[in-house]
Amino acid sequence: VLFAGVLLLATALRLSRLSLIEFKYDEATTARSALAIAREGQLPAFGMISSLGPHNPPLMSYLLAPAFAVSRDPRLAAGWIALLGVAAVGLTYWIGKAYLGRRVGLLAALLFAASPWAVFHCRKIWAQNVPAFTLLFIASTLAFAVRRKPWALVGAFATAACLVSLHLGGLAFFVVLAFVCLLFLRHVRLLPLVVGAVVALLILGPYLVADMHQGWPNVRAFGQLAGQASGLNVGAPRMAVLTVGGHHLEDLAGERYRDYLASI
């Protein structure tokens, strides 16, 4: 009953007042790409161009295409992504319950369901990741490392490839997966490893083949970024802490942010 209540809370927060979603250039570009798939039969190999140069793969456009096949209204697409956010809350409970106990799973799901910034980003039709894919990656990786299921590696490779297909920043998940395989090398079996790698290549294949036909512009641009001088950057963990802690929640209040601050 409590879990059902958490899911209802997550659904209500994510699906209410969809007219308030953020819709700027990136969202409009992704919407146009999804419309081209749904209404014109186009099959793009590239997605949104990143702020650093390379094009991202196009999975986000394909993910939105079913919603735009029904309606051109971006609120429907936002609602579809929001439902995937509700699924992510459910996966949070499932993973927490499976590995840390029912109470931990329920509390984690409740915090995720009610987090204002999580609600905000779960309604965006252009985002750097979709939490449901991230949680499926975590579930597969834990099944491999903790429950010693070698074939779970296939799921980890597949979801990591999907996360890269949403945004090139998802390459970090392959780094995580490599470390996990090294740490739990005794659980690795050759056949699941090869099948997982093949599945990942099949998912990323259209992007790589299209890039090859154009002379590898995206791979070269990414290589140039990777070749820059390295340095320690604590921006990512700092932003994670600020997001979880509710930093700048007043931004979500719009014109009433002064009333919000005065109420604290």
Residue pairs with C-beta under 8 A, 6 or more apart in sequence:
2 106
3 93
3 106
3 109
6 89
6 93
6 106
6 109
6 110
6 113
7 86
7 89
7 90
7 113
9 110
9 113
9 114
10 85
10 86
10 89
10 109
10 112
10 113
10 114
11 83
11 86
13 113
13 114
13 119
14 82
14 83
14 85
14 86
14 119
14 122
14 123
15 79
15 82
15 83
18 75
18 78
18 79
18 82
18 123
19 75
21 27
21 74
21 75
21 78
21 123
21 124
21 125
22 120
22 123
22 124
23 74
23 125
26 48
26 126
27 74
27 124
27 125
27 126
29 48
29 126
30 47
30 48
30 60
30 61
30 64
30 125
30 126
31 64
31 68
31 74
31 77
31 125
33 44
33 47
33 48
33 58
33 61
34 60
34 61
34 62
34 63
34 64
34 65
34 67
34 68
34 77
35 68
35 72
36 42
36 44
36 61
37 43
37 44
37 61
37 62
37 65
37 68
38 65
38 66
38 68
38 69
39 68
39 69
44 58
44 61
45 58
45 206
45 207
45 209
45 210
45 211
46 55
46 56
46 57
46 58
46 207
46 210
46 211
46 218
47 55
47 56
47 57
47 58
47 59
47 60
47 61
48 55
48 56
48 60
48 126
49 55
49 56
50 56
50 167
50 168
52 221
52 225
53 221
53 222
53 224
53 225
54 168
54 217
54 218
54 219
54 221
54 222
54 225
55 218
56 166
56 167
56 168
57 164
57 165
57 166
57 168
57 204
57 207
58 165
58 207
59 162
59 165
59 166
60 125
60 126
60 127
60 130
60 166
60 167
63 81
63 130
63 166
64 77
64 80
64 81
64 125
66 80
67 76
67 77
67 79
67 80
68 76
68 77
70 76
74 125
77 125
78 123
78 124
78 125
81 122
81 123
81 124
81 125
81 127
81 130
82 122
82 123
84 122
84 130
84 131
84 132
85 118
85 119
85 122
85 123
85 131
85 132
87 132
88 112
88 122
88 130
88 131
88 132
88 134
88 135
89 109
89 112
89 113
90 109
91 132
91 135
91 136
91 139
92 105
92 108
92 109
92 112
92 135
93 105
93 106
93 108
93 109
94 105
94 139
95 105
95 135
95 138
95 139
95 142
96 104
96 105
96 106
96 107
96 108
96 109
97 104
97 105
97 106
98 105
98 142
99 142
99 146
112 118
115 243
115 244
116 246
116 249
116 252
117 243
117 246
117 249
117 252
118 131
120 252
121 127
122 131
127 166
127 167
128 166
128 167
128 169
128 170
129 163
129 166
129 167
129 169
129 170
130 166
133 159
133 162
133 163
133 166
134 159
134 163
134 173
136 155
136 159
137 155
137 156
137 159
137 160
137 163
137 173
139 155
140 152
140 153
140 154
140 155
140 156
140 158
140 159
141 152
141 156
141 176
141 177
141 180
143 149
143 152
143 155
144 150
144 152
144 153
144 156
144 180
144 184
144 187
145 180
145 183
145 184
145 187
148 187
150 187
150 188
150 189
150 192
151 192
152 192
153 181
153 188
153 192
153 193
153 196
154 192
154 195
154 196
154 199
155 196
156 177
156 180
156 196
157 177
157 196
157 197
157 199
157 200
158 196
158 199
158 200
158 203
159 173
160 170
160 173
160 174
160 177
160 200
161 199
161 200
161 201
161 203
161 204
162 170
162 203
163 170
163 173
164 170
164 171
164 173
164 174
164 204
165 203
165 204
165 207
168 222
181 188
181 193
201 208
207 218
208 219
211 217
211 218
211 219
242 248
249 260
250 257
250 260
250 261
251 257
253 259
253 260
